[in-house]
């Protein structure tokens, strides 16, 4: 079976950008660096059908923005699935997150150890979406989890299987510094 030829213009902008940079670098090197790099980027971009390199880069930024937001509206409006277990997690900047938790034990230094709690999704949806009128994502797969963690951030009900695969240590109890220590353990 013959392979289908894909023109450069049909490639995603990210791949076109990579090819343009590579070709421009080679072209500049073969011409003994007689012109600046931007000249060759523009030259090769025109060969790809763009007005200049900046036009290609704008297309790349638009595709990236579309990819980052893919599925966002669906996750913001999705109802909970009664067959799934969820954790209520808030993703903050710099990959910092917090979650609704419960007490499990005290550690040797008197700090509370807390673990993530599975949530009743109907209660969380009513509180966040209906009462507070704020966004709440419902995350069902790894792609959605990736985009939520890195780009969307904010509050989410995250499927048990997804969060435990994405953050392997998620279910392990952790020390809570926001609760008082036991007095007999503190020095």
C-alpha positions in Angstrom: 0.0 0.0 0.0 1.5 3.3 -1.0 2.2 5.9 1.7 0.3 9.1 1.6 2.4 12.2 0.9 1.7 15.0 3.3 2.7 18.5 2.2 4.6 20.7 4.6 1.6 23.0 4.8 -0.6 20.2 6.2 1.8 19.6 9.1 1.0 21.1 12.5 2.6 24.5 12.9 4.9 23.1 15.6 6.5 20.7 13.1 6.7 23.3 10.4 8.4 25.6 12.9 11.0 22.9 13.6 11.6 22.2 9.9 11.9 25.9 9.1 14.5 26.5 11.9 16.5 23.4 10.8 16.5 24.4 7.1 17.3 28.0 8.0 20.3 26.9 10.1 21.6 24.7 7.3 21.1 27.4 4.7 22.9 30.0 6.8 25.8 27.6 7.4 26.2 26.8 3.7 26.2 30.5 2.9 29.0 31.1 5.4 26.7 33.1 7.7 26.6 36.0 5.3 23.3 37.2 6.6 21.6 37.1 10.0 19.6 34.1 11.1 16.2 35.9 10.9 16.8 36.5 7.2 17.0 32.8 6.6 14.1 32.1 8.8 12.0 34.5 6.7 13.3 33.0 3.5 12.4 29.4 4.4 9.1 30.5 5.9 8.2 32.0 2.5 9.0 28.6 0.9 6.5 27.1 3.2 3.8 29.6 2.1 4.0 32.2 4.9 4.6 35.9 4.5 7.5 35.7 6.9 8.7 33.8 10.0 6.6 35.9 12.3 3.4 34.7 10.5 4.4 31.1 11.0 5.2 31.8 14.7 1.7 33.4 15.1 0.1 30.3 13.7 2.1 28.2 16.1 1.0 30.3 19.1 -2.6 30.0 18.0 -2.4 26.2 17.6 -0.7 26.0 21.0 -3.5 28.1 22.6 -6.1 26.0 21.0 -4.4 22.8 22.2 -4.1 24.2 25.8 -7.8 24.9 25.9 -9.0 21.7 24.2 -11.7 20.2 26.4 -11.7 23.0 28.9 -15.4 24.0 28.4 -16.4 20.3 28.4 -14.7 19.8 31.7 -16.2 22.9 33.2 -19.7 21.8 32.4 -19.5 18.1 32.6 -21.7 16.3 35.1 -20.2 13.8 37.5 -20.2 10.1 36.5 -21.8 8.0 39.2 -19.5 5.0 38.3 -16.4 7.0 39.2 -14.7 8.0 42.5 -13.5 11.6 42.7 -11.1 13.7 44.8 -11.6 17.4 45.2 -8.3 19.0 44.3 -7.3 22.7 43.7 -4.3 23.2 41.4 -2.4 26.4 42.2 0.6 28.0 40.4 3.9 26.2 40.1 2.4 22.7 40.3 1.3 23.3 44.0 -2.0 21.7 44.9 -4.3 21.3 47.9 -7.1 18.8 48.4 -10.0 18.0 50.7 -8.6 15.6 53.3 -9.3 13.6 56.5 -7.2 12.8 59.6 -5.5 9.4 59.6 -2.9 9.6 62.5 -0.4 11.6 64.4 3.3 11.4 63.4 6.2 11.1 65.9 6.5 14.8 66.3 2.9 15.4 67.0 1.7 16.7 63.6 -1.5 15.5 62.1 -1.2 13.2 59.2 -4.0 13.7 56.6 -4.9 11.8 53.4 -7.1 12.8 50.5 -10.8 12.1 50.9 -13.1 10.7 48.2 -15.9 13.2 47.7 -19.6 13.1 47.0 -19.5 14.9 43.6 -23.1 16.1 43.8 -22.3 18.0 47.0 -19.1 19.6 45.5 -20.8 20.6 42.2 -23.7 22.2 44.2 -21.3 24.1 46.4 -18.8 25.3 43.8 -20.8 25.6 40.6 -24.3 26.5 41.9 -23.7 28.3 45.2 -20.4 30.0 44.6 -20.9 30.2 40.9 -17.2 29.5 40.2 -15.6 27.1 37.7 -15.2 23.5 38.7 -13.5 21.1 36.3 -14.4 17.4 36.2 -11.4 15.5 35.0 -11.8 12.0 33.5 -8.6 11.3 31.6 -4.8 12.0 31.5 -4.9 14.6 28.7 -7.5 16.6 30.7 -5.4 16.2 33.8 -2.3 17.4 32.1 -4.0 20.5 30.7 -5.7 21.3 34.0 -2.5 20.9 36.0 -0.4 23.0 33.7 -2.7 25.5 32.1 -6.2 25.8 33.5 -5.5 25.3 37.2 -8.2 25.9 39.8 -10.7 23.5 41.5 -11.5 20.1 40.1 -13.1 16.8 40.9 -10.5 14.4 39.6 -11.2 10.7 38.9 -9.4 8.4 41.3 -7.5 6.4 38.6 -6.3 9.6 36.8 -5.0 11.4 39.9 -3.2 8.3 41.3 -1.5 7.7 37.9 -0.6 11.4 37.5 0.6 11.9 41.0 1.8 8.5 42.3 2.2 9.7 45.9 -1.2 11.4 46.0 -2.9 8.9 48.4 0.0 8.8 50.9 -0.8 10.6 54.2 1.1 13.9 54.6 1.9 16.2 57.5 -0.5 19.0 58.1 1.1 22.2 59.3 -2.2 24.1 59.5 -3.4 22.1 62.5 -1.9 22.4 66.0 0.7 19.8 67.2 0.0 17.5 70.1 1.3 19.3 73.2 3.1 16.3 74.7 5.1 15.8 71.5 6.2 19.4 70.9 9.5 20.5 72.3 
